[in-house]
Amino acid sequence: MTEPTSSSSSSSSLPRERPSSLLFPRTLAEGQPAELWRERFKRLARPRVLISAFLATSAVYFFVIGRDRYTTVSEFVIQQATPLDTSSASVLAGAASAPQVLTSLVDGQYLQVYLASSDVKTRLFPNPQKLEQDYRVKFPDVLAGLPSNSSAPAQLSFYKKQLDVAPQPLSGSVILTTSGFTPDQAFQLNKELLDQSRRFVNEVNQAISSDQNNFAKKEVQLAEINLKAATKSLELFQEKHGNLNVESEQAAASSFISGLESQLVELKVEEAALRRQYRDPNAPEVSFVADQVSELEAQIRTERDRAISENGRDLNTLAIEEAGLRADVDFASQSLQSARLAADNSRRESQRQQKFVVVLSQPQLPISPDQNWRWQGFLASIGVVVVAWGVGGFLLKAIRTN
């Protein structure tokens, strides 16, 4: 009776082994969720599924979540008071107005850079906090708007996105497009940019004209100073030499010496005739004429020394000095005349080249949101998909080939 009991107790104390048929089903049951998730991930990672998800997300954002945007458009032209070609007094004069169109186009390109500058942004929005408040981010569209505490470069970049300045090559006009999250934002921004355009054109023209006129006036003043200095030098020279007119004096001295030389020639001829007539060279008649010849020669030498020697009046040197002083006076007079003519031409040219901003189309308050940006954004998403698909296919083909 006791042995069976011991055997049963010993057998119950030993650990029981699980059958293999029970282990394998549990392992498969534990591995099935992982395999199922892998299959689902592979299905989701297919290109078609990813592309569809991307396009669906883009469509939801651009047509559902995206905030409304309003657009205001105006058009103006920068016109001169007097056209460059007087034969065409109108912008609509056809091919003859090409120089005016080119000038307006260049001015429009300058204006395009200026309106998108930080200077204009600071003028329109001197308080950065007000700019952030007006264009703040609103839920659910967290991608549009200006975040709070944004940096100055970020604010400038956001400001540039709110406007578009497009000069027209054919007509020379400028199309100004502004956008905003409300109709009033787009309308007010367009009006203020028009005012800034007028101010820029006026200031640039006035600054250039003012600089040209000031330069011309300074040249006139400098020419007047030079003329006064040259005239004063000539007056001092004349007073120093007893109001001498050197040219007249030189001409008179030359004439006087020429007269004496003529008399000398006549006396020498007479002396030669007397010497042939009288055999005695010391005859009174011959000596008398010979003495006259000697005196006349001495007088001629004295007059020449007086006219050209440094100890005398030196009329040659004085004539050269006076000619230089008179040339300075003439040059200064001509310079003054030219400067006055240039100043008058500059004044006339500055008036002729005055420019004005002529508004061809006034900005209007938008009454409905602009839908173009939604379609443009969605079409851009499609373009990204097309480009990515083409580049990816090309790379995969290249990899497989290698």
Legacy VTK file of the C-alpha trace (Angstrom):
# vtk DataFile Version 3.0
C-alpha trace
ASCII
DATASET POLYDATA
POINTS 402 float
0.000 0.000 0.000
2.860 2.336 0.737
4.814 1.919 -2.567
2.214 3.161 -4.911
1.826 6.203 -2.793
5.543 7.017 -2.966
5.669 6.527 -6.659
2.774 8.844 -7.196
4.287 11.515 -5.021
7.642 11.321 -6.774
6.029 11.617 -10.124
4.019 14.628 -9.087
7.090 16.413 -7.809
8.889 16.262 -11.197
8.300 19.206 -13.690
6.004 18.516 -16.566
7.210 19.220 -20.089
4.902 21.117 -22.486
4.219 19.444 -25.745
5.716 21.032 -28.892
2.328 21.114 -30.487
1.262 23.720 -27.988
4.417 25.963 -28.388
4.361 26.562 -32.165
0.811 27.976 -32.410
1.570 30.560 -29.727
4.759 31.687 -31.522
2.861 32.184 -34.760
0.174 34.091 -32.919
2.770 36.442 -31.426
4.497 37.040 -34.809
1.346 37.709 -36.802
0.860 41.409 -35.695
4.450 42.333 -36.671
4.074 40.747 -40.079
0.720 42.432 -40.512
2.183 45.872 -39.715
5.060 45.234 -42.095
2.619 44.459 -44.861
0.594 47.559 -44.112
3.756 49.723 -44.077
4.872 48.285 -47.407
1.492 49.104 -48.887
1.633 52.659 -47.519
5.224 53.128 -48.703
4.276 52.497 -52.303
4.962 55.505 -54.584
1.378 55.800 -55.694
0.124 55.911 -52.127
2.725 58.510 -51.101
1.976 60.683 -54.110
-1.766 60.442 -53.512
-1.300 61.356 -49.850
0.908 64.306 -50.761
-1.510 65.653 -53.340
-4.448 65.120 -51.002
-2.653 67.007 -48.239
-1.819 69.841 -50.654
-5.410 70.015 -51.863
-6.730 70.113 -48.290
-4.351 72.921 -47.373
-4.775 75.096 -50.448
-8.551 74.700 -50.822
-9.707 74.172 -47.215
-7.208 75.268 -44.566
-5.432 78.140 -46.370
-6.464 81.655 -45.394
-8.137 83.894 -47.909
-5.914 86.367 -49.704
-7.094 89.576 -51.336
-5.322 91.330 -54.202
-5.311 94.962 -55.350
-3.832 96.007 -58.703
-2.887 99.456 -59.990
-0.968 100.637 -63.040
1.047 103.805 -63.565
3.706 105.251 -65.833
6.641 107.565 -65.092
6.232 110.413 -67.589
8.497 113.355 -68.344
7.086 116.863 -68.553
8.546 117.262 -72.057
9.247 114.183 -74.179
12.762 113.568 -75.401
11.432 113.567 -78.969
9.393 116.724 -79.479
7.775 115.269 -82.582
5.848 112.790 -80.391
4.211 114.442 -77.442
2.238 111.358 -76.375
3.118 107.975 -75.012
0.717 106.517 -77.579
2.589 108.074 -80.515
3.886 104.750 -81.796
7.480 103.956 -82.675
8.554 107.584 -82.319
7.933 107.374 -78.559
10.426 104.504 -78.097
12.997 106.660 -76.234
10.298 107.759 -73.778
9.177 104.143 -73.285
12.751 103.029 -72.641
13.238 105.836 -70.126
10.029 104.910 -68.330
11.052 101.246 -68.330
14.421 102.023 -66.748
12.751 104.229 -64.128
10.278 101.428 -63.444
13.122 98.969 -62.867
14.720 101.373 -60.401
11.370 101.743 -58.699
10.950 97.964 -58.575
14.107 97.653 -56.484
13.273 100.645 -54.330
9.731 99.597 -53.343
11.024 96.204 -52.165
13.784 97.749 -50.065
13.997 97.867 -46.288
13.808 101.668 -46.439
10.260 101.628 -47.823
9.301 98.827 -45.436
10.489 100.942 -42.506
8.585 103.965 -43.799
5.348 102.002 -44.138
5.752 99.953 -40.964
7.920 101.921 -38.523
6.693 99.719 -35.648
7.646 96.038 -36.207
5.158 94.893 -33.574
2.315 96.489 -35.508
3.412 94.631 -38.647
3.390 91.359 -36.706
-0.010 92.191 -35.251
-1.563 93.054 -38.632
-0.213 89.944 -40.343
-0.177 87.522 -37.399
-0.598 83.769 -37.800
-4.160 82.469 -37.297
-5.309 78.912 -36.693
-5.759 76.589 -38.563
-3.469 78.053 -41.259
-0.231 78.132 -39.294
1.901 78.458 -42.453
0.605 81.866 -43.546
1.353 85.051 -41.666
4.215 86.618 -39.741
5.189 84.931 -36.458
5.641 87.025 -33.353
9.155 88.138 -32.348
10.398 87.593 -35.903
13.754 88.965 -37.009
14.242 91.973 -39.266
15.310 89.842 -42.298
12.240 87.643 -41.810
9.972 90.698 -41.711
11.610 92.104 -44.856
11.176 88.780 -46.662
7.502 88.632 -45.652
7.008 92.252 -46.778
8.481 91.487 -50.217
5.991 88.636 -50.652
3.080 91.056 -50.195
3.891 93.102 -53.307
4.825 92.589 -56.931
6.192 95.394 -59.119
6.233 94.470 -62.822
7.572 97.004 -65.397
6.081 96.395 -68.839
8.717 96.360 -71.626
6.316 97.282 -74.439
4.428 100.193 -72.876
6.880 101.315 -70.179
4.134 101.256 -67.551
4.441 99.619 -64.120
1.846 97.192 -62.737
1.761 97.203 -58.937
0.074 94.232 -57.253
-0.368 93.993 -53.475
-1.894 91.249 -51.377
-3.228 90.941 -47.842
-5.334 88.758 -45.587
-8.092 91.386 -45.610
-9.362 93.670 -48.405
-8.293 96.777 -46.517
-4.706 95.499 -46.083
-4.217 94.993 -49.819
-5.911 98.304 -50.710
-4.037 100.455 -48.170
-0.678 98.879 -49.015
-1.218 99.637 -52.722
-2.124 103.275 -52.008
0.872 103.782 -49.743
3.230 102.263 -52.291
1.862 104.651 -54.933
2.630 107.550 -52.587
6.136 106.191 -52.042
6.593 105.940 -55.816
5.661 109.602 -56.251
7.985 110.613 -53.433
10.846 108.580 -54.873
10.452 110.044 -58.379
10.150 113.597 -57.052
13.077 113.302 -54.658
15.380 111.735 -57.234
14.568 114.360 -59.867
14.785 117.227 -57.407
18.068 115.932 -55.997
19.635 115.541 -59.438
18.340 118.918 -60.628
19.456 120.588 -57.419
22.952 119.111 -57.697
23.240 120.171 -61.333
22.016 123.697 -60.636
24.269 124.082 -57.596
27.246 122.904 -59.614
26.420 125.351 -62.413
26.048 128.214 -59.910
29.385 127.359 -58.312
31.016 127.395 -61.737
29.547 130.842 -62.406
30.828 132.123 -59.062
34.275 130.644 -59.712
34.384 132.211 -63.190
33.440 135.597 -61.725
36.205 135.318 -59.131
38.752 134.390 -61.818
37.652 137.319 -64.013
37.953 139.777 -61.132
41.416 138.452 -60.275
42.611 138.677 -63.902
41.203 142.189 -64.303
42.801 143.294 -61.038
46.201 141.977 -62.153
45.960 143.893 -65.435
44.976 147.094 -63.622
47.905 146.765 -61.195
50.270 146.238 -64.120
49.004 149.326 -65.880
49.170 151.446 -62.719
52.715 150.254 -62.039
53.855 151.417 -65.452
51.892 154.661 -65.521
48.800 153.322 -67.295
51.067 152.249 -70.125
49.665 150.629 -73.183
52.688 148.555 -74.073
51.519 147.620 -77.528
50.929 151.249 -78.476
54.216 152.297 -76.961
56.039 149.504 -78.718
54.444 150.428 -82.014
55.313 154.128 -81.500
58.931 153.294 -80.569
59.285 151.060 -83.606
57.834 153.748 -85.847
60.135 156.388 -84.374
63.216 154.220 -84.803
62.150 153.387 -88.338
61.909 157.119 -89.089
65.355 157.725 -87.680
66.764 154.882 -89.737
65.175 156.380 -92.861
66.850 159.706 -92.113
70.120 157.881 -91.472
69.931 156.231 -94.868
69.339 159.585 -96.568
72.270 161.197 -94.718
74.595 158.342 -95.616
73.617 158.680 -99.252
74.275 162.416 -99.042
77.631 161.810 -97.298
78.705 159.394 -99.984
77.784 161.891 -102.682
79.781 164.664 -100.971
82.818 162.446 -100.541
82.771 161.771 -104.268
82.355 165.490 -104.931
85.118 166.696 -102.614
88.557 165.201 -102.759
89.341 166.349 -99.211
87.534 163.984 -96.788
87.765 166.582 -94.061
86.025 169.292 -96.039
83.513 171.247 -93.920
80.556 170.112 -96.025
81.567 166.460 -95.665
82.357 166.757 -91.952
79.000 168.385 -91.278
77.054 165.561 -92.881
79.323 162.948 -91.267
78.666 164.445 -87.853
74.911 164.278 -88.480
75.243 160.610 -89.429
77.173 159.835 -86.241
74.655 161.664 -84.053
71.763 159.941 -85.739
73.335 156.506 -85.280
73.935 157.251 -81.606
70.330 158.381 -81.181
69.054 155.211 -82.859
71.159 153.033 -80.517
69.878 154.968 -77.537
66.250 154.548 -78.566
66.752 150.830 -79.125
68.457 150.357 -75.796
65.691 152.300 -74.138
63.036 150.115 -75.761
64.517 146.647 -75.238
67.225 146.802 -72.554
66.576 145.830 -68.932
67.820 149.209 -67.736
65.336 150.930 -70.005
61.616 150.321 -70.368
62.091 146.834 -71.914
58.964 147.094 -74.013
59.308 143.537 -75.366
59.122 141.968 -71.924
56.346 144.319 -70.889
54.450 143.528 -74.077
54.675 139.782 -73.397
53.547 140.270 -69.790
50.689 142.510 -70.804
49.614 140.083 -73.543
49.505 137.290 -70.962
47.419 139.392 -68.576
45.017 140.377 -71.337
44.770 136.724 -72.415
43.865 135.810 -68.822
41.153 138.459 -68.830
39.773 137.237 -72.160
39.811 133.613 -71.020
38.102 134.489 -67.748
35.463 136.470 -69.649
34.775 133.566 -71.994
34.669 131.137 -69.053
32.152 133.335 -67.272
30.013 133.540 -70.381
30.168 129.754 -70.843
29.371 129.130 -67.166
26.352 131.422 -67.304
25.160 129.710 -70.466
25.648 126.280 -68.867
23.759 127.386 -65.748
20.863 128.615 -67.821
20.844 125.394 -69.863
20.955 123.349 -66.663
17.972 125.234 -65.289
16.025 124.705 -68.511
17.056 121.046 -68.731
16.045 120.358 -65.132
12.610 121.776 -65.862
12.352 119.828 -69.102
13.348 116.535 -67.507
10.973 116.696 -64.552
9.137 113.404 -64.153
5.726 112.595 -62.751
3.918 109.419 -61.752
0.819 109.238 -63.949
-1.654 106.682 -62.552
-3.354 104.827 -65.391
-5.447 102.544 -63.180
-6.380 103.506 -59.633
-6.348 100.767 -56.942
-9.750 99.355 -56.012
-10.913 97.767 -52.775
-11.230 94.003 -53.466
-14.660 92.515 -52.799
-13.835 88.801 -53.072
-10.816 86.636 -52.226
-8.260 85.869 -54.881
-8.362 82.179 -55.829
-5.363 82.241 -58.114
-2.855 81.576 -55.344
-4.715 78.373 -54.364
-4.546 76.940 -57.880
-0.992 78.111 -58.327
0.067 76.397 -55.100
-1.712 73.159 -55.960
-0.306 73.113 -59.494
3.135 73.744 -58.023
2.643 70.632 -55.849
1.787 68.622 -58.949
4.910 70.001 -60.619
7.018 68.878 -57.654
5.560 65.384 -57.927
6.239 65.224 -61.668
9.824 66.383 -61.264
10.466 64.022 -58.329
8.952 61.104 -60.255
11.097 61.806 -63.305
14.323 62.274 -61.342
13.636 59.224 -59.157
12.903 57.031 -62.153
16.068 58.177 -63.869
18.182 57.452 -60.779
16.624 53.999 -60.285
17.237 53.144 -63.913
20.843 54.285 -63.644
21.360 52.218 -60.489
19.879 49.096 -62.020
21.957 49.516 -65.151
25.167 49.737 -63.115
LINES 1 403
402 0 1 2 3 4 5 6 7 8 9 10 11 12 13 14 15 16 17 18 19 20 21 22 23 24 25 26 27 28 29 30 31 32 33 34 35 36 37 38 39 40 41 42 43 44 45 46 47 48 49 50 51 52 53 54 55 56 57 58 59 60 61 62 63 64 65 66 67 68 69 70 71 72 73 74 75 76 77 78 79 80 81 82 83 84 85 86 87 88 89 90 91 92 93 94 95 96 97 98 99 100 101 102 103 104 105 106 107 108 109 110 111 112 113 114 115 116 117 118 119 120 121 122 123 124 125 126 127 128 129 130 131 132 133 134 135 136 137 138 139 140 141 142 143 144 145 146 147 148 149 150 151 152 153 154 155 156 157 158 159 160 161 162 163 164 165 166 167 168 169 170 171 172 173 174 175 176 177 178 179 180 181 182 183 184 185 186 187 188 189 190 191 192 193 194 195 196 197 198 199 200 201 202 203 204 205 206 207 208 209 210 211 212 213 214 215 216 217 218 219 220 221 222 223 224 225 226 227 228 229 230 231 232 233 234 235 236 237 238 239 240 241 242 243 244 245 246 247 248 249 250 251 252 253 254 255 256 257 258 259 260 261 262 263 264 265 266 267 268 269 270 271 272 273 274 275 276 277 278 279 280 281 282 283 284 285 286 287 288 289 290 291 292 293 294 295 296 297 298 299 300 301 302 303 304 305 306 307 308 309 310 311 312 313 314 315 316 317 318 319 320 321 322 323 324 325 326 327 328 329 330 331 332 333 334 335 336 337 338 339 340 341 342 343 344 345 346 347 348 349 350 351 352 353 354 355 356 357 358 359 360 361 362 363 364 365 366 367 368 369 370 371 372 373 374 375 376 377 378 379 380 381 382 383 384 385 386 387 388 389 390 391 392 393 394 395 396 397 398 399 400 401
